[in-house]
Amino acid sequence: MSKYVYLFSEIDAAEEVSSRDWDRVRGLLGGKGANLADMHRQGIPVPPGFTITTEACNDFLAAGKTLPAGLWDEILSATARVEKDTEKKFGDPTRPLLISCRSGAKISMPGMMDTVLNIGLNDDVAQGMVDRTGDPRFVYDLYRRLIQMLGGVVLGVPDEMFEAVIQTRRERAGVNTDSELSAEDWHAITDKFKDVVRTYASQEFPTDPYEQLRLATESVFLSWNGKRAVDYRNAAGIAHDLGTAVNIQTMVFGNMGPASGTGVAMSRNASTGERELEGDFLLNAQGEDVVAGIRKTLPISALNDEFPELYKQFRDIAQKLEQHYRNMQDMEFTIERGKLWILQTRDGKRTAQAEVRIAADMAEEKLIDRGEAVRRVRPEQVDFFLHPQLDEVALKEHQPLATGLNVSPGAAVGVVALDADTAERWGKEGGREVIMARPETKPDDVHGMLSAQGVITQRGGRTSHAALVARQFGKPAVVGVEELEFDLEERVLRLGEEVIKEGDWISIDGTNGLIYLGKLPTVVPDLNNPYLLKILSWADAIRRLRVRTNADYPPDAERAREYGAEGIGLCRTEHMFFEQERLPIVQRMILAKSATERSEAINELLPFQRDDFEGLFRAMDGLPVVIRLLDPPLHEFMPSYDELIRDLGDLKMRLQHYHTMSEIDQALDEIRTKQDYLDRVSSLREANPMLGTRGVRLGTLIPDLTRMQVRAIAEAACRCKREGIDVHPEIMVPLTAHVNELRSQREILDAEIRAVFEEQSLEFEYKVGTMIEIPRAALTAAQMAEVAEFFSFGTNDLTQTTFGISRDDAEQGFLMSYIRSGILPSNPFDTIDRDGVGQLIDMAVRTGRQVRPDIETGICGEHGGDPASIALCHELGLSYVSCSPFRVPIARLAAAHAVLEENGS
Amino acid sequence: MSKYVYLFSEIDAAEEVSSRDWDRVRGLLGGKGANLADMHRQGIPVPPGFTITTEACNDFLAAGKTLPAGLWDEILSATARVEKDTEKKFGDPTRPLLISCRSGAKISMPGMMDTVLNIGLNDDVAQGMVDRTGDPRFVYDLYRRLIQMLGGVVLGVPDEMFEAVIQTRRERAGVNTDSELSAEDWHAITDKFKDVVRTYASQEFPTDPYEQLRLATESVFLSWNGKRAVDYRNAAGIAHDLGTAVNIQTMVFGNMGPASGTGVAMSRNASTGERELEGDFLLNAQGEDVVAGIRKTLPISALNDEFPELYKQFRDIAQKLEQHYRNMQDMEFTIERGKLWILQTRDGKRTAQAEVRIAADMAEEKLIDRGEAVRRVRPEQVDFFLHPQLDEVALKEHQPLATGLNVSPGAAVGVVALDADTAERWGKEGGREVIMARPETKPDDVHGMLSAQGVITQRGGRTSHAALVARQFGKPAVVGVEELEFDLEERVLRLGEEVIKEGDWISIDGTNGLIYLGKLPTVVPDLNNPYLLKILSWADAIRRLRVRTNADYPPDAERAREYGAEGIGLCRTEHMFFEQERLPIVQRMILAKSATERSEAINELLPFQRDDFEGLFRAMDGLPVVIRLLDPPLHEFMPSYDELIRDLGDLKMRLQHYHTMSEIDQALDEIRTKQDYLDRVSSLREANPMLGTRGVRLGTLIPDLTRMQVRAIAEAACRCKREGIDVHPEIMVPLTAHVNELRSQREILDAEIRAVFEEQSLEFEYKVGTMIEIPRAALTAAQMAEVAEFFSFGTNDLTQTTFGISRDDAEQGFLMSYIRSGILPSNPFDTIDRDGVGQLIDMAVRTGRQVRPDIETGICGEHGGDPASIALCHELGLSYVSCSPFRVPIARLAAAHAVLEENGS
């Protein structure tokens, strides 16, 4: 039989405490429980108590929601031990023990599960406490809270009913806030609460403290599978079978008069990462008042003014805990009549900016090593640095409408939605950009926050629910905007004179805590955050994968190089064909009626292409530049068939309205031209263009096209080399399925390059390779490697052909339904499918290397910027990944993570 | 240094003769040379001579057309040896040796290379022979032939010039045939021929016999690379690097008076395979007169009338040779003044019918074993039995226009083309069906014959060029239709009163040697040829692959079963959806605006499908029936987008012409209906339908469709089983890419079948499997095999996705250009691509078996009827191939060949 209950003090000597087992301990006792025991071990003042294990929770749930055998006895004896340690007694009016009952999963899920405080109170105990403390106001406030919480979570009484009782009492007393209510008020409220329970739940409020304890414990267990918790786990990617532990702890009271208080603090600034205590503090209050954001909190520094000794003690404890856990700590504390108690500590949630700075600082402080610093920064967090910020130029012309707390950085622009359901409907489902605005947020509001671009609230501090969740999910947020008034009848926000209707555009600056009216322009910041640069340079030293970029134009190439790209992995030459002055030439080439006419058009494109390539070689001086020969089917350069049919129909219809001969002649001319286009487009039309005449098939049918492109590359390279630029062109043949295609193209292009070498009396080194984006190319990679000096996996097309899926169609159609219903674990166009596409890449790399050991291998599909795919590329031993310029920093980090993961750190 | 020359008698003792080396000997000496030596060894009367090896030919060609060192000396000493054996002397007027010089490649290429006869003649020798024989007519006929042949092949004088000389002489003499010309005529012709050579080639006709020999030998070497020979090898698939040997042999003369003659005969009937001598014979003639078909030949049986002793001797020799070579022999013989000489023997060319009968007979005669009999019949020859024959019913109403020799069986229908170029232009290039008609055919005409459906000639016998080539390439042919008159000026054929213009339709019956006017209907014969049935039954005993059929309707299934199908490998259920009474229901299903409406339409299809399946189960009583769930995209059941757009445009245009309200209302109604169709078709439209919403993707999106089809299968199976029919349904899920698709469909269909089992209180065994037609399915076959009880490789789609080729587009486009230019060795839609698609099949079979050792594997693409693909399927260890009913016998044979090939027999 398992041991289900551990006293905080019991872990001291237990073998589980060895760091090797720490993860198991956290799994068993939950993060909060493990930390309480750990803190106790370190001499941190923790109120005595014990933890019921996650196993107990799972066994309870598995057994149809009945307490497993032995558990209750263990709880009873642990309670007895706490009674002994505190010299108090459960249910004893003369020296009553009050306890709290809180959830505590392995991975923190703030506010998602149930909590019951002040267990142990009943009429007798309350009277005894009044007798002992002489503070009936305090006692009945505690008592009514117990009834409210137990009534709510165990008996299912809606919180609104309790709040209505208090509201009525406030009105009767003619006061605005709860703190103005008298002892008598609270006593009356307590009685009314019991009435509410009796009526609503058809049962008496349980007065036996042990009954209260049992109900609260079961309620916490049950809340593991509550809708909120399940939704949260789905969103955060937490496993559903972990279960929650339950922490039973002696109550300490922050609301026992002016020498009492309660607060929440981070050991470093959770927004910026600065090394300073940051948090909220309330005098004479219980903990949930701080988190709920109902009362305006004081900053933690205010503690120093009130209780300098305690502030120093707390600062020392914070530092000790940070040293111990080697991470920034998020701590709850209570001061009861001048004594500081730490209620819990955990790794603090933080913004991406803070994560990066804390990781870099801690590595510099030698608290962690550089690998650990790199490991801590998640790719999504680097992504944050690429999030838009409000355009500073535009900001000069806009005054902020209001100011609040800058709890989650970045800019967000959207239409105001006044509740979570609306935000979800407009945002996630409707595809609109939404800013969710709420008086404050509760766990019920998370789905709205996830659907919104950003969040604003009227109430709440840095550690409020809104702030925590927004930071975690990287949503820009401004909270505690006190001047904001919500009119949910009229569905408007008022800000002084200003009225913002639901659906109006606003812009928020989460970095500076500002709100603007209207839709402001945003800009992507540069990546010059010094801490990020530090982390990325450490990542560079760790990673084995090279990172290149997909860039078609010199400015993109330059930016990518600033972001750390080590060359171009994919230049799509066709993008240049679409430019305004070139498209007519391209169309002339396609419409050509003779080979000569066609060759003339092709040769007109040569100087354009040469200039393009020259710019790329300059930008990538000293680095490789992979240039892909023309890939898309020719009809993509022409007007669409449907469009031409429609235009022709219109032209013919209009013919009857012309009156002069010259009008008619002109119209007939136009019709003839369109008809020419239509004829050619019809002949190019394919049932399945994705599998049609494109890629190497074009170059094989029109070798002059290959010759022109290769000549442009070679001439550009010669020109650059003559200027002292170090050029490394790599010419890539796309869509190869049979080695003979590659062989025949290679002959053409080698010959053309040799011709340029002779004309220019200059040579440069170059590579010829192929895209592997057709299953057959991967299957016959050994043959391909005889001709190709490099392979670049075009994972977009390879995914399409390996799955037999047309991306254009499928992402509008069945594919999304497949992902929703779980037939596919994820979208294979986001993350490389390991079993299918990954297997082909693996085969190709292995068999290719057998033939040509130094063959260069990379990927250039969109997967090149996806961390999971990058990890797979590392595992498969590719030489590099190539991604869009903005994904380069993410790829650098993800490539380092792959190494760290491999090394098991 | 190689030995280049071998006397026929020299092989006797040579080690090369062991059967192990026989193939090498044939390679070295050519088929004819090896057989001459072999015949000599067996005591067959062969005129003395020697063979110059194929190595000599290759060395000659490689050395820039100069005789390799040593060769000439070897020829001289071999010639001396022949002089000794024959007691004659080269160039000696008193006892002159005349010799022939003939090509002889390893694989026979009749008439494609050069021959020179009567070498050794000059004015002195001729005079000496006249003196000795007293027959100047005979001598100058020989002499003019030498000049004609050497002048033609060595000096390039067109044969027409020589023929014109003879024609002029005939006219002057007032005679119609050459045999009426006198000695004096031939002497004058000889002199004129020398004049022609002198004028045309600007050189004297060479009078030195050794010079003649050298020129003839070189000419034979050169003819290996002549256009005719190269074309023939390309058509027949013979390697170009084999080279030809040259046979130098003492001349014997069939034209030395009434006791002389010459002929060609087969040891069995080359058309029917009957066991009887068959051939052509001419009294007092040289051999080429028989082959060229210029003189009307006598049947070989006439020899018995003229020379019964010699006929008996020849018959014995024929039998001896057949026993020796264990194959039907094609022999040339000459009778010189009552002595029989065998000039050559080789395996005889024959019709498919003859091949089958001879193979079966020889196995029954124990001359060969059954495996060898099966091996000898080529799949194309079985295909012949499926060639059309003229419809017997139609024949009752048609009188044949003419009768000729039935030299190559089968019916052909086409328009008349009067020369080979026209036949090629109309047939191969123009795609028309053509019958080539010629006075006689020559090697220059082969390209026309290959482009035609059939051939007719005015002249020629069973062994004429036309007959041999037609039989070899399976072209129906009627030759020797003497009443046919060619008017090449008017481009018409005349047959008595009847005038057939070039381009008119005619029909020919090569089986019976008949020609009909017009385009007659044809029918496919049944396969009840007893010899073929024997061969196929032996093949069945040898093969390991099972053969199933692709059949959608009960009559197809029944026919396939007659042809030997062992079950249905693919029933395409969608074919049934297109039937007239069902299509409206299918369209209603597609247009349905609610799930209920859709389900109603689906359920209306149930009884139709149930009846379909019942018929199939009945036809395949006791055998497996693989039924594929719905595969094609839904838009295939709807009018096309382009069509709807056009129709709608027309309807709207017409609207202005209506005058009554009811007309307008009706038109508006029509427009609305079309618009509904268009809306739905637009929403179903996909950029790449091949990779779109079809196959299992349909069944996943519309589970009711799967349920309906499975219920139809299950109810049909129950109904049949109740009647005592042994049902083996195998339900196949198409286009699977991920195992979860299969798993989810399997759950649905297992549940539906269980429901039917309960309703019917009856159960049957069934299998569930999947098509493997997407690369990912093959790559993850181990996962698929956990759910699938069988794999059926859909090699059409698997080829499309593995190559990234859309067949519809590519076979009109780049694919054909790829095959023409040799980038692809063959069309991967005809023969499975071993390296790519074959590798996937191999992986899937191996990994699938690791998970489920008894998994059933087969192919059901069109490759199932292609012999090369069947051999690959055998090699990869598949359980069965499935093909169209008409390919079933071919597949049975090809599957046996695969075993024989594997065993190295």
Interface residues (C-beta under 8 A of the other chain):
Chain A: I645 G649 E686 A687 N688 P689 M690 L691 G692 T693 R697 T700 L701 L735 A737 H738 N740 E741 S744 E773 I774 P775 R776 L779 T780 Q783 D797 Q800 T801 T802 F803 G804 I805 S806 D808 D809 A810 G813 F814 S817 Y818 G822 I823 L824 D833 D835 G836 V837 Q839 L840
Chain B: I645 G649 E686 A687 N688 P689 M690 L691 G692 T693 R697 T700 L701 L735 A737 H738 N740 E741 S744 E773 I774 P775 R776 L779 T780 Q783 D797 Q800 T801 T802 F803 G804 I805 S806 D808 D809 A810 G813 F814 S817 Y818 G822 I823 L824 D833 D835 G836 V837 Q839 L840
